[in-house]
């Protein structure tokens, strides 16, 4: 059993497993996506960001940030398709506290949601807006308060976007 299958087994069972029941890769990916979304929703309720490393540790018990990144990008697609705030904005880098990695901004740009340099003020403003929108929507156990969410520009033609 390879390391990734072992980590997925831990996700599915919530604890270490020596053997994993045979499951398709799609089922494993969906389980990881569900588990990651649950963890991000819990984190959004605290109104605080979480680092990629801590998120990976809480999900698979190892520093599998590459796997986490791929799933976060899938969640970004799902949220944008539903017109929801980008829940992935809750996850940030450890070295630049409070700001996601450059891939987050590249992905958002490919989706038509962000335009600018991931190191400039536009990136901070975009992230702050998405982070605020995510915690605003999810911090009250899914109930939106009486205030309005900050506006989001409609995405560019999402059918033309490229995958990262």
Backbone as CSV, one residue per row, in Angstrom:
resi,resn,N_x,N_y,N_z,CA_x,CA_y,CA_z,C_x,C_y,C_z
1,UNK,0.863,-1.169,0.000,0.000,0.000,0.000,0.908,1.230,0.000
2,UNK,0.685,2.144,-0.955,1.535,3.327,-0.994,1.109,4.335,0.072
3,UNK,1.938,5.362,0.261,1.715,6.354,1.319,0.397,7.098,1.134
4,UNK,0.074,7.452,-0.121,-1.149,8.185,-0.385,-2.377,7.344,-0.032
5,UNK,-2.378,6.070,-0.414,-3.501,5.201,-0.052,-3.610,5.057,1.458
6,UNK,-2.480,4.970,2.135,-2.486,4.880,3.594,-3.109,6.140,4.193
7,UNK,-2.698,7.315,3.681,-3.249,8.575,4.185,-4.743,8.669,3.908
8,UNK,-5.185,8.249,2.698,-6.604,8.259,2.397,-7.360,7.304,3.312
9,UNK,-6.759,6.187,3.626,-7.379,5.245,4.551,-7.614,5.884,5.903
10,UNK,-6.665,6.680,6.347,-6.820,7.393,7.620,-7.942,8.409,7.527
11,UNK,-8.087,9.060,6.380,-9.158,10.035,6.201,-10.505,9.345,6.301
12,UNK,-10.641,8.248,5.602,-11.918,7.545,5.559,-12.299,6.951,6.899
13,UNK,-11.324,6.463,7.650,-11.638,5.787,8.900,-11.488,6.685,10.120
14,UNK,-10.731,7.782,9.969,-10.488,8.651,11.102,-9.348,8.158,11.974
15,UNK,-8.708,7.065,11.614,-7.578,6.542,12.381,-6.699,5.730,11.430
16,UNK,-5.518,5.350,11.886,-4.632,4.532,11.057,-5.293,3.204,10.734
17,UNK,-5.103,2.760,9.522,-5.586,1.446,9.127,-4.452,0.709,8.456
18,UNK,-4.331,-0.554,8.765,-3.272,-1.353,8.158,-3.643,-1.786,6.759
19,UNK,-4.920,-2.066,6.553,-5.389,-2.456,5.229,-6.555,-1.568,4.868
20,UNK,-6.652,-1.265,3.625,-7.731,-0.399,3.176,-8.639,-1.180,2.248
21,UNK,-9.936,-1.009,2.457,-10.902,-1.645,1.583,-10.713,-1.043,0.197
22,UNK,-10.766,-1.883,-0.808,-10.568,-1.417,-2.175,-11.637,-0.385,-2.530
23,UNK,-11.184,0.760,-2.994,-12.092,1.832,-3.404,-11.491,2.522,-4.609
24,UNK,-12.337,3.063,-5.419,-11.828,3.750,-6.599,-11.160,5.060,-6.195
25,UNK,-10.286,5.552,-7.051,-9.579,6.808,-6.792,-10.574,7.952,-6.669
26,UNK,-11.653,7.911,-7.461,-12.678,8.943,-7.401,-13.337,8.972,-6.028
27,UNK,-13.653,7.807,-5.485,-14.240,7.747,-4.147,-13.286,8.333,-3.117
28,UNK,-12.010,8.026,-3.252,-11.018,8.559,-2.322,-10.910,10.072,-2.455
29,UNK,-10.890,10.566,-3.690,-10.824,12.007,-3.922,-12.044,12.710,-3.343
30,UNK,-13.224,12.124,-3.560,-14.449,12.721,-3.019,-14.447,12.712,-1.500
31,UNK,-13.949,11.644,-0.901,-13.873,11.574,0.560,-12.916,12.630,1.095
32,UNK,-11.794,12.804,0.426,-10.842,13.821,0.852,-11.444,15.208,0.694
33,UNK,-12.145,15.445,-0.402,-12.760,16.753,-0.625,-13.818,17.044,0.433
34,UNK,-14.641,16.042,0.753,-15.650,16.230,1.809,-14.991,16.514,3.150
35,UNK,-13.959,15.743,3.478,-13.271,15.911,4.771,-12.591,17.277,4.849
36,UNK,-11.984,17.707,3.755,-11.316,19.008,3.737,-12.336,20.134,3.868
37,UNK,-13.448,20.023,3.172,-14.494,21.045,3.289,-15.010,21.117,4.723
38,UNK,-15.233,19.961,5.347,-15.687,19.951,6.742,-14.690,20.666,7.653
39,UNK,-13.421,20.376,7.453,-12.385,20.992,8.293,-12.332,22.501,8.067
40,UNK,-12.445,22.939,6.821,-12.438,24.375,6.531,-13.677,25.064,7.087
41,UNK,-14.815,24.393,7.039,-16.028,24.964,7.624,-15.883,25.142,9.129
42,UNK,-15.322,24.140,9.795,-15.071,24.258,11.231,-14.116,25.415,11.521
43,UNK,-13.071,25.534,10.699,-12.101,26.603,10.891,-12.743,27.963,10.637
44,UNK,-13.601,28.068,9.625,-14.282,29.335,9.337,-15.143,29.758,10.528
45,UNK,-15.708,28.797,11.222,-16.528,29.122,12.389,-15.709,29.740,13.510
46,UNK,-14.403,29.477,13.532,-13.549,30.102,14.548,-13.150,31.522,14.154
47,UNK,-13.411,31.871,12.888,-13.065,33.179,12.324,-11.556,33.412,12.257
48,UNK,-10.796,32.325,12.186,-9.339,32.408,12.101,-8.840,31.570,10.931
49,UNK,-7.762,32.001,10.280,-7.183,31.177,9.212,-6.446,29.971,9.791
50,UNK,-6.140,29.025,8.929,-5.357,27.849,9.293,-4.256,27.695,8.252
51,UNK,-3.079,27.268,8.678,-1.987,27.087,7.710,-2.202,25.792,6.934
52,UNK,-1.597,25.751,5.744,-1.699,24.540,4.922,-1.134,23.336,5.673
53,UNK,-0.024,23.525,6.357,0.603,22.413,7.081,-0.310,21.892,8.187
54,UNK,-0.927,22.779,8.945,-1.838,22.340,10.015,-3.076,21.672,9.441
55,UNK,-3.540,22.186,8.318,-4.694,21.591,7.662,-4.361,20.177,7.190
56,UNK,-3.203,20.019,6.559,-2.775,18.694,6.108,-2.612,17.754,7.292
57,UNK,-2.024,18.231,8.350,-1.826,17.406,9.548,-3.176,16.972,10.136
58,UNK,-4.143,17.862,10.167,-5.444,17.510,10.737,-6.228,16.555,9.840
59,UNK,-5.954,16.595,8.542,-6.691,15.743,7.610,-6.044,14.369,7.470
60,UNK,-4.743,14.336,7.177,-4.089,13.058,6.895,-2.982,12.708,7.875
61,UNK,-2.709,13.582,8.804,-1.699,13.271,9.808,-0.281,13.346,9.295
62,UNK,-0.071,13.972,8.164,1.274,14.149,7.633,1.319,15.447,6.850
63,UNK,2.498,15.810,6.429,2.658,17.051,5.679,2.393,16.789,4.199
64,UNK,1.134,16.540,3.873,0.733,16.246,2.499,0.141,17.491,1.857
65,UNK,0.880,18.601,1.895,0.336,19.858,1.403,0.076,19.833,-0.102
66,UNK,0.806,19.013,-0.850,0.536,18.895,-2.286,-0.842,18.324,-2.556
67,UNK,-1.210,17.308,-1.808,-2.539,16.709,-1.941,-3.590,17.730,-1.520
68,UNK,-3.327,18.431,-0.433,-4.259,19.438,0.061,-4.457,20.530,-0.988
69,UNK,-3.368,20.956,-1.616,-3.458,22.007,-2.640,-4.384,21.586,-3.768
70,UNK,-4.212,20.388,-4.287,-5.044,19.912,-5.391,-6.522,19.938,-5.013
71,UNK,-6.826,19.509,-3.810,-8.224,19.462,-3.371,-8.750,20.869,-3.102
72,UNK,-7.911,21.753,-2.561,-8.332,23.136,-2.361,-8.696,23.791,-3.693
73,UNK,-7.930,23.483,-4.733,-8.249,24.027,-6.060,-9.596,23.488,-6.554
74,UNK,-9.875,22.223,-6.285,-11.173,21.659,-6.657,-12.297,22.359,-5.888
75,UNK,-12.067,22.624,-4.604,-13.066,23.331,-3.796,-13.290,24.745,-4.320
76,UNK,-12.223,25.391,-4.775,-12.365,26.730,-5.355,-13.277,26.678,-6.577
77,UNK,-13.067,25.690,-7.432,-13.938,25.519,-8.602,-15.388,25.298,-8.174
78,UNK,-15.594,24.404,-7.225,-16.941,24.097,-6.754,-17.621,25.342,-6.187
79,UNK,-16.912,26.082,-5.334,-17.490,27.280,-4.715,-17.818,28.334,-5.758
80,UNK,-16.899,28.575,-6.692,-17.136,29.577,-7.734,-18.317,29.178,-8.609
81,UNK,-18.412,27.891,-8.944,-19.530,27.416,-9.757,-20.869,27.631,-9.061
82,UNK,-20.869,27.563,-7.729,-22.093,27.753,-6.943,-22.316,29.208,-6.546
83,UNK,-21.381,30.088,-6.906,-21.498,31.494,-6.529,-21.240,31.745,-5.053
84,UNK,-20.498,30.840,-4.421,-20.197,30.952,-2.988,-18.830,31.596,-2.772
85,UNK,-18.605,32.119,-1.576,-17.257,32.602,-1.250,-16.261,31.457,-1.346
86,UNK,-15.021,31.775,-1.645,-13.982,30.750,-1.751,-13.560,30.318,-0.359
87,UNK,-14.058,29.180,0.080,-13.736,28.650,1.405,-12.249,28.374,1.538
88,UNK,-11.574,28.117,0.433,-10.126,27.881,0.448,-9.356,29.092,0.960
89,UNK,-9.992,30.264,0.995,-9.336,31.474,1.508,-9.050,31.366,3.006
90,UNK,-9.659,30.412,3.677,-9.423,30.206,5.111,-8.035,29.609,5.344
91,UNK,-7.485,28.936,4.341,-6.157,28.319,4.460,-5.087,29.282,3.941
92,UNK,-3.997,29.414,4.708,-2.938,30.373,4.382,-1.557,29.751,4.562
93,UNK,-0.555,30.477,4.063,0.830,30.041,4.235,1.288,30.351,5.659
94,UNK,2.261,29.592,6.129,2.820,29.827,7.452,3.853,30.955,7.424
95,UNK,4.586,31.077,6.318,5.663,32.062,6.253,5.172,33.485,6.051
96,UNK,4.036,33.659,5.422,3.414,34.971,5.285,2.038,34.870,5.925
97,UNK,1.994,34.962,7.241,0.721,34.751,7.937,-0.399,35.625,7.364
98,UNK,-1.514,34.992,7.182,-2.678,35.712,6.719,-2.847,35.767,5.216
99,UNK,-1.928,35.214,4.443,-2.032,35.288,2.992,-1.855,33.896,2.382
100,UNK,-2.711,33.534,1.432,-2.546,32.234,0.776,-1.307,32.203,-0.119
101,UNK,-0.992,31.023,-0.593,0.134,30.841,-1.511,-0.207,31.442,-2.875
102,UNK,0.831,31.651,-3.675,0.648,32.259,-4.996,-0.285,31.444,-5.885
103,UNK,-0.292,30.113,-5.719,-1.159,29.291,-6.565,-2.631,29.644,-6.360
104,UNK,-3.011,30.062,-5.146,-4.393,30.461,-4.859,-4.803,31.609,-5.779
105,UNK,-3.917,32.586,-5.919,-4.210,33.753,-6.754,-4.171,33.404,-8.241
106,UNK,-3.241,32.538,-8.632,-3.196,32.094,-10.033,-4.470,31.338,-10.389
107,UNK,-4.918,30.477,-9.487,-6.148,29.728,-9.720,-7.335,30.686,-9.814
108,UNK,-7.428,31.644,-8.900,-8.518,32.621,-8.924,-8.466,33.454,-10.206
109,UNK,-7.277,33.754,-10.672,-7.131,34.499,-11.923,-7.609,33.652,-13.103
110,UNK,-7.230,32.382,-13.134,-7.688,31.474,-14.194,-9.211,31.342,-14.196
111,UNK,-9.815,31.497,-13.030,-11.262,31.384,-12.893,-11.961,32.702,-13.217
112,UNK,-11.191,33.762,-13.448,-11.768,35.063,-13.753,-12.220,35.837,-12.532
113,UNK,-11.730,35.464,-11.352,-12.150,36.118,-10.113,-11.136,37.131,-9.582
114,UNK,-9.906,37.073,-10.048,-8.833,37.929,-9.537,-7.957,38.364,-10.695
115,UNK,-7.516,39.602,-10.631,-6.553,40.101,-11.613,-5.544,40.944,-10.853
116,UNK,-4.293,40.596,-10.971,-3.266,41.360,-10.286,-2.080,40.511,-9.931
117,UNK,-1.188,41.107,-9.195,0.041,40.460,-8.761,-0.207,39.838,-7.380
118,UNK,0.119,38.546,-7.204,-0.119,37.892,-5.915,0.712,38.462,-4.769
119,UNK,1.615,39.384,-5.066,2.430,39.987,-4.002,2.047,41.430,-3.723
120,UNK,1.083,41.969,-4.451,0.705,43.367,-4.292,-0.575,43.527,-3.484
121,UNK,-0.945,44.765,-3.299,-2.105,45.122,-2.502,-3.394,44.473,-3.008
122,UNK,-3.506,44.305,-4.338,-4.709,43.666,-4.887,-4.910,42.271,-4.308
123,UNK,-3.816,41.554,-4.115,-3.910,40.200,-3.562,-4.427,40.242,-2.126
124,UNK,-3.897,41.162,-1.331,-4.368,41.285,0.046,-5.849,41.638,0.090
125,UNK,-6.264,42.559,-0.771,-7.664,42.983,-0.793,-8.581,41.834,-1.232
126,UNK,-8.176,41.125,-2.289,-8.977,40.002,-2.775,-9.094,38.922,-1.700
127,UNK,-7.971,38.569,-1.095,-8.004,37.534,-0.064,-8.841,37.973,1.129
128,UNK,-8.660,39.211,1.563,-9.432,39.701,2.715,-10.928,39.626,2.423
129,UNK,-11.319,39.998,1.207,-12.736,39.942,0.847,-13.251,38.504,0.866
130,UNK,-12.507,37.577,0.248,-12.959,36.184,0.204,-12.947,35.538,1.593
131,UNK,-11.931,35.855,2.387,-11.870,35.330,3.756,-13.076,35.834,4.555
132,UNK,-13.335,37.138,4.477,-14.461,37.719,5.195,-15.779,37.098,4.738
133,UNK,-15.958,36.958,3.436,-17.192,36.375,2.905,-17.362,34.935,3.383
134,UNK,-16.275,34.171,3.402,-16.352,32.775,3.838,-16.729,32.674,5.313
135,UNK,-16.068,33.453,6.159,-16.402,33.344,7.588,-17.770,33.953,7.874
136,UNK,-18.142,34.984,7.135,-19.447,35.602,7.327,-20.560,34.595,7.020
137,UNK,-20.381,33.829,5.963,-21.389,32.850,5.579,-21.410,31.643,6.513
138,UNK,-20.237,31.200,6.946,-20.158,29.927,7.657,-19.994,30.031,9.176
139,UNK,-19.659,31.187,9.703,-19.385,31.295,11.141,-20.636,31.135,11.989
140,UNK,-21.798,31.383,11.436,-23.031,31.263,12.210,-23.744,29.958,11.937
141,UNK,-22.996,28.846,11.856,-23.569,27.526,11.567,-24.404,27.544,10.287
142,UNK,-23.882,28.261,9.288,-24.552,28.283,7.995,-25.634,29.331,7.872
143,UNK,-25.895,30.094,8.927,-26.924,31.119,8.870,-26.260,32.462,8.618
144,UNK,-26.695,33.116,7.579,-26.149,34.423,7.256,-26.831,35.446,8.134
145,UNK,-26.045,36.370,8.690,-26.630,37.412,9.525,-27.373,38.402,8.647
146,UNK,-27.974,39.407,9.242,-28.752,40.383,8.510,-27.926,41.285,7.608
147,UNK,-26.623,41.310,7.763,-25.812,42.173,6.918,-25.562,41.529,5.568
148,UNK,-25.212,42.337,4.625,-24.990,41.840,3.272,-23.532,41.490,3.067
149,UNK,-23.310,40.444,2.293,-21.948,40.069,1.947,-21.366,41.093,0.988
150,UNK,-20.059,41.323,1.060,-19.439,42.224,0.091,-19.659,41.686,-1.321
151,UNK,-19.798,42.585,-2.288,-20.071,42.119,-3.650,-18.878,41.409,-4.263
152,UNK,-19.202,40.560,-5.196,-18.175,39.851,-5.951,-18.416,40.164,-7.415
153,UNK,-17.349,40.469,-8.110,-17.485,40.679,-9.546,-17.851,39.362,-10.185
154,UNK,-18.736,39.380,-11.175,-19.071,38.114,-11.830,-17.832,37.542,-12.497
155,UNK,-17.675,36.223,-12.431,-16.491,35.630,-13.052,-16.507,35.828,-14.554
156,UNK,-15.312,35.902,-15.114,-15.184,35.939,-16.564,-15.738,34.628,-17.100
157,UNK,-15.852,34.507,-18.359,-16.409,33.300,-18.975,-15.705,32.066,-18.419
158,UNK,-16.328,31.400,-17.439,-15.711,30.262,-16.760,-15.574,29.064,-17.678
159,UNK,-16.293,29.040,-18.785,-16.160,27.903,-19.688,-14.839,27.946,-20.433
160,UNK,-14.165,29.112,-20.490,-12.913,29.234,-21.198,-11.715,29.076,-20.284
161,UNK,-11.926,28.913,-18.986,-10.802,28.871,-18.063,-9.955,27.624,-18.293
162,UNK,-8.711,27.738,-17.878,-7.800,26.605,-17.986,-7.579,26.013,-16.616
163,UNK,-7.314,24.741,-16.595,-7.028,24.065,-15.327,-5.573,24.274,-14.956
164,UNK,-5.335,24.446,-13.650,-3.952,24.589,-13.169,-3.331,23.238,-12.973
